[in-house]
């Protein structure tokens, strides 16, 4: 079956990141191994990005808490040396009952004039609710262009998030799984990535 994605979605079929993701699907991995794999997948995807903009421009790096923290080093360590960054954190969680995004942390200042682009780090786009909320917040902040970097997503999640601001957003994803289950998890997916990253899943 041919995968049809929105025009502002770039599906990076990178052999390295694909191989690493297959290892990440092993639910028996310890948190340290999960963190290492997410960092390496992010590094591989970042190396495939085309970062544009003048050297006088600073890009905003938006880390979506908590899972986005695991992508930070892999992303920052693989940026071109001339790229200037300002790092911000945004806390949004998905309500387990409604599956709707809930914002709990946002300390974005008045947007500096020299920041025109933002790169968003969040490893999964499942239903797309969190991704859509972050893109909407940054659009309201006054950013001219956002790039959302994610290692795994779904067609429904991408369709939702990519429709929020199609002319100003780009989604770069490493892999696309077919669907989400009733609890909003990607299927077959990698499980609850936050719990797996930080060892907070208990049977």
DOLUMKOL-326323 format. One line per 5 residues: their letters; for each residue z, x, y of N, C-alpha, C. Coordinates in steps of 0.02 Angstrom, whole numbers, plus 50000, padded with zeros to 5 digits. Layout:
N
A	Z:X:Y:Z:X:Y:Z:X:Y; ... .
end
This chain:
203
XXXXX	50000:50042:49940:50000:50000:50000:50000:50044:50062; 49956:50028:50110:49952:50066:50172:50009:50048:50218; 50042:50099:50244:50098:50088:50290:50071:50080:50361; 50085:50023:50392:50063:50011:50460:50124:50015:50506; 50122:50060:50554:50178:50070:50600:50154:50059:50672 .
XXXXX	50199:50044:50718:50180:50035:50788:50146:50098:50816; 50104:50090:50865:50066:50148:50892:50110:50202:50924; 50171:50184:50945:50215:50234:50975:50262:50266:50924; 50244:50261:50860:50281:50292:50806:50240:50348:50776; 50269:50407:50770:50237:50464:50738:50273:50479:50673 .
XXXXX	50239:50471:50617:50268:50484:50552:50250:50555:50532; 50299:50600:50535:50287:50670:50518:50294:50680:50443; 50240:50685:50409:50242:50696:50337:50244:50771:50324; 50303:50797:50336:50317:50868:50332:50343:50885:50262; 50309:50930:50227:50328:50945:50158:50399:50971:50152 .
XXXXX	50420:51011:50200:50488:51039:50197:50540:50985:50206; 50533:50944:50258:50583:50892:50270:50582:50840:50214; 50524:50826:50184:50519:50778:50129:50558:50803:50069; 50551:50867:50054:50586:50897:49997:50662:50896:50009; 50683:50912:50070:50754:50912:50086:50783:50841:50083 .
XXXXX	50744:50792:50105:50767:50723:50103:50778:50700:50032; 50734:50721:49986:50743:50702:49916:50809:50729:49890; 50829:50788:49910:50894:50816:49890:50951:50775:49921; 50941:50752:49983:50993:50714:50017:51005:50646:49984; 50957:50621:49948:50965:50556:49914:51017:50558:49858 .
XXXXX	51036:50617:49837:51087:50625:49785:51155:50606:49814; 51182:50549:49794:51244:50524:49823:51306:50564:49800; 51298:50610:49753:51355:50649:49729:51369:50711:49771; 51326:50724:49820:51334:50784:49861:51398:50782:49902; 51429:50840:49910:51488:50845:49953:51467:50841:50027 .
XXXXX	51514:50821:50071:51497:50816:50142:51468:50880:50172; 51492:50938:50150:51465:51000:50177:51391:51008:50160; 51372:50987:50100:51301:50991:50080:51260:50940:50119; 51288:50881:50130:51253:50830:50169:51240:50854:50240; 51292:50883:50270:51284:50909:50339:51231:50964:50342 .
XXXXX	51231:51008:50292:51183:51063:50291:51111:51036:50284; 51102:50987:50241:51035:50958:50232:51011:50922:50294; 51054:50883:50326:51034:50848:50387:51015:50898:50442; 51055:50951:50448:51038:51003:50497:50970:51035:50482; 50957:51050:50419:50894:51082:50401:50834:51035:50409 .
XXXXX	50844:50971:50392:50790:50922:50403:50774:50916:50477; 50826:50914:50518:50816:50909:50590:50780:50970:50617; 50798:51029:50592:50765:51090:50614:50691:51088:50597; 50675:51065:50537:50605:51061:50516:50565:51011:50559; 50595:50954:50574:50561:50904:50615:50553:50929:50687 .
XXXXX	50604:50962:50713:50601:50987:50782:50546:51039:50790; 50536:51080:50740:50484:51131:50743:50414:51099:50746; 50409:51036:50725:50344:51002:50726:50333:50963:50791; 50384:50959:50833:50378:50921:50896:50336:50958:50947; 50302:50920:50989:50267:50948:51046:50307:50932:51108 .
XXXXX	50350:50979:51128:50390:50967:51188:50348:50985:51249; 50340:50935:51292:50299:50947:51351:50342:50939:51414; 50311:50954:51470:50346:50950:51534:50350:51018:51566; 50355:51020:51632:50358:51084:51668:50424:51120:51655; 50422:51186:51664:50482:51226:51652:50538:51211:51701 .
XXXXX	50522:51179:51757:50573:51162:51806:50610:51098:51788; 50587:51065:51736:50617:51002:51716:50670:51012:51663; 50723:50972:51666:50776:50973:51616:50769:50911:51573; 50772:50919:51507:50771:50860:51464:50842:50840:51445; 50853:50775:51443:50918:50749:51420:50917:50744:51345 .
XXXXX	50968:50771:51313:50976:50764:51241:51032:50713:51230; 51015:50657:51199:51062:50603:51189:51084:50603:51116; 51147:50619:51104:51174:50620:51036:51208:50554:51023; 51182:50516:50975:51212:50451:50958:51269:50463:50909; 51330:50446:50930:51389:50456:50889:51391:50404:50832 .
XXXXX	51417:50424:50773:51441:50490:50758:51389:50532:50721; 51342:50497:50688:51296:50532:50643:51249:50580:50679; 51233:50565:50742:51188:50609:50779:51215:50679:50789; 51282:50686:50785:51312:50752:50792:51285:50801:50740; 51270:50775:50680:51247:50818:50626:51177:50846:50639 .
XXXXX	51140:50816:50686:51073:50839:50702:51072:50889:50760; 51127:50895:50795:51128:50932:50858:51107:51005:50851; 51140:51041:50805:51124:51112:50798:51052:51123:50775; 51030:51083:50727:50962:51090:50702:50910:51078:50756; 50926:51033:50802:50880:51019:50857:50883:51074:50910 .
XXXXX	50942:51089:50934:50950:51137:50990:50928:51207:50971; 50941:51227:50910:50924:51295:50888:50849:51306:50880; 50811:51252:50880:50739:51258:50870:50697:51236:50930; 50730:51229:50987:50693:51215:51049:50663:51280:51075; 50606:51277:51108:50580:51336:51141:50630:51363:51193 .
XXXXX	50632:51429:51200:50682:51461:51244:50679:51436:51316; 50619:51418:51338:50611:51400:51408:50634:51328:51423; 50650:51290:51372:50669:51220:51382:50742:51216:51405; 50752:51183:51462:50819:51173:51489:50844:51104:51468; 50908:51100:51449:50935:51037:51423:51000:51018:51457 .
XXXXX	51013:50953:51457:51079:50925:51475:51097:50878:51418; 51157:50886:51391:51176:50849:51331:51225:50793:51348; 51210:50733:51323:51253:50675:51334:51266:50642:51266; 51322:50606:51262:51340:50572:51200:51345:50497:51213; 51323:50459:51164:51325:50386:51169:51353:50357:51105 .
XXXXX	51404:50315:51111:51435:50285:51053:51414:50213:51044; 51380:50200:50989:51359:50132:50972:51368:50123:50896; 51402:50069:50877:51408:50056:50805:51381:49988:50789; 51365:49978:50725:51337:49914:50703:51393:49871:50673; 51403:49812:50702:51452:49766:50677:51434:49746:50605 .
XXXXX	51482:49752:50560:51467:49741:50489:51451:49668:50473; 51476:49622:50514:51463:49551:50501:51396:49529:50531; 51388:49542:50596:51328:49519:50631:51269:49567:50626; 51283:49630:50608:51234:49684:50606:51206:49699:50676; 51241:49676:50728:51219:49688:50797:51252:49752:50824 .
XXXXX	51218:49788:50869:51246:49849:50897:51302:49834:50947; 51354:49875:50945:51411:49869:50991:51420:49936:51026; 51414:49937:51092:51422:49999:51130:51496:50011:51144; 51521:50071:51127:51591:50086:51140:51601:50149:51181; 51548:50188:51191:51556:50249:51232:51491:50263:51268 .
XXXXX	51495:50266:51334:51436:50282:51374:51461:50312:51440; 51453:50377:51448:51475:50412:51509:51415:50441:51546; 51357:50409:51540:51300:50434:51577:51314:50432:51652; 51302:50488:51687:51312:50489:51759:51253:50457:51794; 51255:50457:51860:51194:50439:51897:51140:50489:51876 .
XXXXX	51082:50465:51859:51031:50509:51830:51007:50561:51881; 51013:50625:51864:50987:50678:51907:50911:50671:51915; 50885:50685:51973:50814:50675:51988:50769:50719:51944; 50794:50778:51924:50752:50824:51887:50750:50808:51812; 50787:50757:51790:50785:50737:51719:50740:50676:51713 .
XXXXX	50683:50686:51681:50634:50632:51673:50623:50612:51600; 50641:50656:51554:50631:50643:51483:50696:50647:51445; 50701:50609:51391:50760:50612:51349:50739:50616:51276; 50776:50654:51237:50767:50657:51164:50831:50629:51133; 50823:50579:51090:50879:50544:51059:50885:50568:50987 .
XXXXX	50947:50585:50967:50959:50608:50899:51001:50558:50861; 50973:50530:50808:51009:50483:50764:50972:50486:50697; 51006:50503:50643:50970:50517:50581:50935:50458:50548; 50961:50396:50557:50932:50339:50523:50915:50283:50572; 50859:50249:50560:50843:50187:50594:50834:50135:50538 .
XXXXX	50884:50091:50530:50882:50041:50476:50854:49975:50503; 50898:49934:50532:50875:49871:50562:50843:49882:50630; 50858:49939:50661:50829:49956:50726:50872:49933:50784; 50928:49899:50771:50970:49874:50825:50999:49928:50869; 51028:49979:50838:51057:50034:50877:51004:50071:50916 .
XXXXX	50949:50087:50883:50894:50123:50917:50868:50084:50976; 50859:50018:50967:50835:49976:51021:50884:49976:51080; 50949:49974:51065:51000:49973:51117:50999:50038:51157; 50993:50095:51122:50993:50160:51157:50932:50166:51201; 50874:50147:51176:50813:50151:51216:50819:50107:51278 .
XXXXX	50846:50047:51270:50854:50001:51327:50901:50030:51379; 50955:50061:51357:51003:50091:51403:50971:50148:51443; 50931:50189:51409:50899:50245:51443:50844:50222:51490; 50809:50169:51472:50760:50140:51518:50794:50117:51582; 50850:50082:51575:50888:50060:51633:50916:50118:51673 .
XXXXX	50930:50174:51639:50956:50234:51673:50904:50265:51719; 50841:50251:51705:50788:50277:51748:50746:50333:51718; 50755:50345:51653:50714:50395:51619:50641:50371:51616; 50595:50418:51621:50524:50400:51620:50495:50399:51549; 50524:50438:51504:50498:50442:51436:50554:50461:51389 .
XXXXX	50558:50427:51331:50607:50445:51280:50572:50459:51214; 50599:50508:51178:50577:50523:51110:50637:50515:51064; 50630:50472:51015:50685:50459:50968:50669:50496:50904; 50713:50544:50886:50703:50585:50826:50748:50560:50770; 50719:50543:50714:50756:50515:50658:50726:50541:50593 .
XXXXX	50769:50555:50543:50743:50583:50481:50719:50529:50432; 50747:50467:50438:50729:50414:50392:50733:50346:50426; 50685:50303:50412:50682:50239:50446:50650:50187:50401; 50642:50127:50427:50609:50073:50391:50556:50041:50436; 50506:50009:50408:50456:49975:50450:50487:49922:50496 .
XXXXX	50534:49883:50469:50564:49830:50511:50605:49860:50567; 50641:49914:50553:50681:49946:50605:50638:49977:50659; 50585:50010:50638:50539:50040:50687:50503:49987:50728; 50484:49932:50694:50451:49878:50731:50495:49849:50785; 50560:49842:50769:50608:49815:50817:50617:49864:50875 .
XXXXX	50635:49926:50859:50652:49975:50911:50592:49995:50954; 50534:50002:50922:50475:50026:50958:50447:49973:51006; 50467:49910:50996:50441:49857:51039:50481:49849:51104; 50538:49882:51109:50581:49874:51168:50547:49900:51231; 50517:49959:51225:50486:49992:51283:50426:50033:51257 .
XXXXX	50375:50000:51233:50320:50035:51199:50284:50086:51242; 50279:50073:51308:50243:50119:51351:50284:50181:51369; 50349:50179:51358:50391:50235:51379:50428:50269:51323; 50418:50246:51262:50456:50275:51206:50410:50299:51151; 50434:50351:51117:50400:50378:51058:50452:50388:51004 .
XXXXX	50435:50368:50944:50481:50377:50887:50449:50427:50839; 50486:50480:50825:50463:50531:50778:50509:50528:50717; 50480:50511:50660:50520:50500:50599:50493:50543:50542; 50539:50567:50501:50519:50609:50446:50497:50571:50384; 50527:50512:50373:50510:50472:50314:50523:50399:50329 .
XXXXX	50488:50356:50292:50496:50284:50299:50507:50253:50231; 50566:50221:50221:50580:50184:50160:50563:50111:50171; 50551:50073:50117:50520:50007:50125:50562:49953:50159; 50628:49952:50150:50665:49894:50174:50738:49908:50185; 50773:49856:50210:50846:49859:50216:50875:49804:50172 .
XXXXX	50937:49815:50148:50968:49764:50106:51008:49715:50149; 51044:49671:50117:51081:49619:50153:51136:49647:50198; 51159:49707:50182:51211:49738:50223:51182:49782:50278; 51115:49785:50283:51083:49823:50335:51073:49896:50318; 51079:49915:50254:51068:49983:50234:50996:49993:50211 .
XXXXX	50969:50053:50224:50902:50070:50203:50899:50074:50127; 50845:50045:50098:50835:50046:50026:50769:50081:50010; 50769:50133:49966:50826:50161:49929:50873:50202:49972; 50849:50231:50025:50892:50262:50075:50934:50320:50052; 50986:50335:50092:51032:50390:50077:51104:50368:50082 .
XXXXX	51115:50301:50082:51183:50275:50088:51207:50274:50160; 51272:50265:50169:51302:50266:50236:51307:50339:50258; 51260:50361:50299:51256:50432:50315:51317:50457:50353; 51347:50414:50395:51407:50435:50431:51464:50450:50384; 51477:50405:50336:51530:50416:50287:51515:50477:50245 .
XXXXX	51453:50486:50226:51435:50544:50185:51441:50610:50222; 51425:50609:50285:51431:50670:50326:51503:50693:50335; 51548:50645:50342:51616:50662:50362:51669:50645:50310; 51646:50627:50249:51693:50618:50194:51738:50558:50202; 51713:50505:50234:51756:50446:50247:51738:50387:50203 .
XXX	51698:50399:50150:51683:50345:50103:51732:50351:50044; 51767:50297:50031:51816:50298:49977:51804:50238:49932; 51803:50249:49867:51793:50194:49819:51858:50156:49810 .
end
